[in-house]
Amino acid sequence: MASSSASASASSERLVKKESLGWMEWLRGWFYVIYEMLFQRIMASHLQNPMPLPPINDITCIITGSTSGIGREIARQLAESGAHVIMAVRNPKAADELIRKWQDEGSGMGLPLNIEVIELDLLSLDSVVRFAEAWNARSGPLHVLINNAGIFSIGEPQKFSKDGYEEHVQVNHLAPALLSILLLPSLIRGSPSRIINVNSIMHHVGFVDTEDMNVVSGKRKYTSLVGYSSSKLAQVMFSSVLHKRLPAETGISVVCVSPGIVHTNVARDLPKIVQAAYHLIPYFIFSAQEGSRSALFAATDPQVPEYCEMLKADEWPVSAFISQDCRPTNPSEEAHNVETSYRVWEKTLEMIGLPGDAVERLIEGEEVKCRYGDHQQ
């Protein structure tokens, strides 16, 4: 009896819900962040800037948040290498102006760039559904989806989207998750294809409470750092489950990338005094062009799908993660928490209004209804 009660006690301890990172995990996470900032330029010294890309004339790419920072560099370089680029942006006018500028700068250097602009507002899940439906209606292939758009509103008070979700978790995690799943029919048509999620080293200091995704319960004090790092960890966890849910036959690779510590990644959201500090340490901080390399590598390197297949065959607990030096790396210890990852998957599907078997049904060619969009249930 004593041994059975002891084992019951042990199992109940294991079932105690984790409510935050442990001190060692937290310290280790900050060590990774600081180490990356100090040494990223040395670790990536073998890379060329800009990164040379192979000819990709037969590739169609959708890139979110492509009017500024890393996204702008990704869009420009893919288009200049011959890809059909779709800039999925909140401000189509700004995108059109950029395209005109690129065409003028490149005139006489070759064929005109094959770029189009489609409006997409990640702060509106209705907008995400409309975008995906419009794209799928073309019945054409999609080879690369780059979920680049993100926010890090440092020092700002907590804000919520019109859908009722904290803005970091919606823009950085929920909206890209919804977009990725709804575009599966087009990605299958473009197979072999890739979903590239531009993540962050900051996920190492993140923690996801699936019962408090909006950070409103009071168990954790909200700061923009909590909102950002948690949303980035949620994206890694969701990507890991999506990676497992997609059969090898679909030919869809799921990859998270870290761009490194990039000036333009957060500069527009930083307080003026912190922006000034950024300008004082340009050696350590990547430019947008340098920060775009890991996403460009993940989107175009022929070995990436093989690496993803290997992870799947080995039943690795996390999806592929490419670091800022374009080498495979391991995401955080918490990202390996398989139980939490599946809870994040289920909670995410619930929040974005999709049924639990949405992926399987879309793979089978069935229609899936979403709670958002013009055809709400």
Solvent accessible surface area in square Angstrom, and as a share of the most:
residue,aa,sasa,rsa
1,M,199,0.89
2,A,83,0.65
3,S,89,0.57
4,S,62,0.40
5,S,68,0.44
6,A,60,0.46
7,S,68,0.44
8,A,59,0.46
9,S,54,0.35
10,A,42,0.33
11,S,39,0.25
12,S,59,0.38
13,E,119,0.54
14,R,182,0.67
15,L,145,0.72
16,V,108,0.62
17,K,67,0.29
18,K,78,0.33
19,E,107,0.48
20,S,63,0.40
21,L,23,0.11
22,G,34,0.33
23,W,193,0.68
24,M,130,0.58
25,E,30,0.14
26,W,105,0.37
27,L,95,0.47
28,R,93,0.34
29,G,2,0.02
30,W,64,0.22
31,F,122,0.51
32,Y,90,0.34
33,V,12,0.07
34,I,90,0.46
35,Y,91,0.35
36,E,11,0.05
37,M,56,0.25
38,L,67,0.34
39,F,81,0.34
40,Q,0,0.00
41,R,58,0.21
42,I,101,0.51
43,M,54,0.24
44,A,3,0.02
45,S,89,0.57
46,H,96,0.43
47,L,32,0.16
48,Q,121,0.54
49,N,67,0.34
50,P,73,0.46
51,M,23,0.10
52,P,86,0.54
53,L,34,0.17
54,P,59,0.37
55,P,119,0.75
56,I,12,0.06
57,N,106,0.54
58,D,114,0.59
59,I,42,0.21
60,T,15,0.09
61,C,1,0.01
62,I,0,0.00
63,I,0,0.00
64,T,3,0.01
65,G,25,0.24
66,S,0,0.00
67,T,34,0.20
68,S,46,0.30
69,G,9,0.09
70,I,8,0.04
71,G,0,0.00
72,R,90,0.33
73,E,25,0.11
74,I,0,0.00
75,A,0,0.00
76,R,47,0.17
77,Q,12,0.05
78,L,1,0.00
79,A,3,0.03
80,E,98,0.44
81,S,29,0.19
82,G,26,0.25
83,A,0,0.00
84,H,39,0.18
85,V,0,0.00
86,I,0,0.00
87,M,0,0.00
88,A,1,0.01
89,V,4,0.02
90,R,161,0.59
91,N,80,0.41
92,P,43,0.27
93,K,145,0.62
94,A,32,0.25
95,A,0,0.00
96,D,59,0.31
97,E,84,0.38
98,L,18,0.09
99,I,25,0.13
100,R,142,0.52
101,K,110,0.47
102,W,12,0.04
103,Q,56,0.25
104,D,105,0.54
105,E,107,0.48
106,G,27,0.26
107,S,83,0.53
108,G,85,0.82
109,M,160,0.71
110,G,60,0.57
111,L,159,0.79
112,P,105,0.66
113,L,34,0.17
114,N,82,0.42
115,I,24,0.12
116,E,48,0.21
117,V,36,0.20
118,I,36,0.18
119,E,108,0.49
120,L,5,0.02
121,D,38,0.20
122,L,17,0.08
123,L,41,0.21
124,S,6,0.04
125,L,0,0.00
126,D,28,0.15
127,S,10,0.07
128,V,0,0.00
129,V,4,0.02
130,R,109,0.40
131,F,6,0.02
132,A,1,0.01
133,E,72,0.32
134,A,58,0.45
135,W,8,0.03
136,N,34,0.17
137,A,82,0.63
138,R,119,0.43
139,S,79,0.51
140,G,20,0.19
141,P,60,0.38
142,L,0,0.00
143,H,32,0.14
144,V,5,0.03
145,L,0,0.00
146,I,0,0.00
147,N,5,0.02
148,N,19,0.10
149,A,20,0.16
150,G,23,0.23
151,I,34,0.17
152,F,16,0.07
153,S,20,0.13
154,I,46,0.23
155,G,66,0.63
156,E,73,0.33
157,P,98,0.62
158,Q,51,0.23
159,K,91,0.39
160,F,92,0.38
161,S,11,0.07
162,K,157,0.67
163,D,31,0.16
164,G,40,0.39
165,Y,28,0.10
166,E,2,0.01
167,E,34,0.15
168,H,4,0.02
169,V,8,0.04
170,Q,0,0.00
171,V,8,0.05
172,N,1,0.01
173,H,2,0.01
174,L,0,0.00
175,A,0,0.00
176,P,5,0.03
177,A,6,0.04
178,L,0,0.00
179,L,0,0.00
180,S,4,0.02
181,I,0,0.00
182,L,18,0.09
183,L,0,0.00
184,L,0,0.00
185,P,34,0.21
186,S,0,0.00
187,L,0,0.00
188,I,55,0.28
189,R,103,0.37
190,G,2,0.02
191,S,48,0.31
192,P,105,0.66
193,S,2,0.01
194,R,29,0.10
195,I,0,0.00
196,I,0,0.00
197,N,9,0.05
198,V,8,0.05
199,N,2,0.01
200,S,7,0.04
201,I,18,0.09
202,M,23,0.10
203,H,0,0.00
204,H,22,0.10
205,V,16,0.09
206,G,1,0.01
207,F,17,0.07
208,V,7,0.04
209,D,8,0.04
210,T,11,0.06
211,E,129,0.58
212,D,7,0.03
213,M,17,0.07
214,N,30,0.16
215,V,6,0.04
216,V,96,0.55
217,S,65,0.42
218,G,65,0.63
219,K,109,0.46
220,R,39,0.14
221,K,167,0.71
222,Y,37,0.14
223,T,56,0.33
224,S,9,0.06
225,L,60,0.30
226,V,36,0.21
227,G,2,0.02
228,Y,10,0.04
229,S,3,0.02
230,S,13,0.09
231,S,0,0.00
232,K,9,0.04
233,L,0,0.00
234,A,1,0.01
235,Q,8,0.04
236,V,1,0.01
237,M,0,0.00
238,F,8,0.03
239,S,1,0.01
240,S,0,0.00
241,V,0,0.00
242,L,3,0.01
243,H,4,0.02
244,K,65,0.28
245,R,77,0.28
246,L,0,0.00
247,P,49,0.31
248,A,63,0.49
249,E,152,0.68
250,T,10,0.06
251,G,26,0.25
252,I,11,0.06
253,S,8,0.05
254,V,1,0.00
255,V,0,0.00
256,C,0,0.00
257,V,1,0.00
258,S,1,0.01
259,P,3,0.02
260,G,5,0.05
261,I,23,0.12
262,V,2,0.01
263,H,46,0.20
264,T,57,0.33
265,N,51,0.26
266,V,13,0.07
267,A,11,0.09
268,R,155,0.56
269,D,36,0.18
270,L,10,0.05
271,P,55,0.35
272,K,164,0.69
273,I,139,0.71
274,V,54,0.31
275,Q,39,0.18
276,A,53,0.41
277,A,47,0.36
278,Y,37,0.14
279,H,118,0.53
280,L,146,0.73
281,I,59,0.30
282,P,90,0.56
283,Y,125,0.48
284,F,64,0.27
285,I,8,0.04
286,F,2,0.01
287,S,51,0.33
288,A,15,0.11
289,Q,44,0.20
290,E,22,0.10
291,G,0,0.00
292,S,0,0.00
293,R,10,0.04
294,S,1,0.01
295,A,1,0.01
296,L,0,0.00
297,F,45,0.19
298,A,0,0.00
299,A,7,0.06
300,T,20,0.11
301,D,30,0.16
302,P,99,0.62
303,Q,123,0.55
304,V,5,0.03
305,P,25,0.16
306,E,111,0.50
307,Y,52,0.20
308,C,4,0.03
309,E,106,0.47
310,M,102,0.45
311,L,12,0.06
312,K,49,0.21
313,A,83,0.65
314,D,98,0.51
315,E,150,0.67
316,W,101,0.35
317,P,38,0.24
318,V,1,0.00
319,S,3,0.02
320,A,1,0.00
321,F,8,0.03
322,I,3,0.02
323,S,15,0.10
324,Q,4,0.02
325,D,12,0.06
326,C,11,0.06
327,R,120,0.44
328,P,74,0.47
329,T,59,0.34
330,N,76,0.39
331,P,8,0.05
332,S,6,0.04
333,E,107,0.48
334,E,9,0.04
335,A,1,0.01
336,H,49,0.22
337,N,47,0.24
338,V,62,0.35
339,E,116,0.52
340,T,7,0.04
341,S,2,0.01
342,Y,71,0.27
343,R,85,0.31
344,V,0,0.00
345,W,3,0.01
346,E,110,0.49
347,K,60,0.25
348,T,0,0.00
349,L,6,0.03
350,E,104,0.47
351,M,12,0.05
352,I,0,0.00
353,G,9,0.09
354,L,10,0.05
355,P,44,0.28
356,G,52,0.50
357,D,64,0.33
358,A,0,0.00
359,V,1,0.01
360,E,66,0.30
361,R,72,0.26
362,L,17,0.08
363,I,43,0.22
364,E,130,0.58
365,G,69,0.67
366,E,89,0.40
367,E,127,0.57
368,V,18,0.10
369,K,86,0.37
370,C,8,0.05
371,R,106,0.39
372,Y,29,0.11
373,G,2,0.02
374,D,98,0.51
375,H,111,0.49
376,Q,104,0.46
377,Q,170,0.75
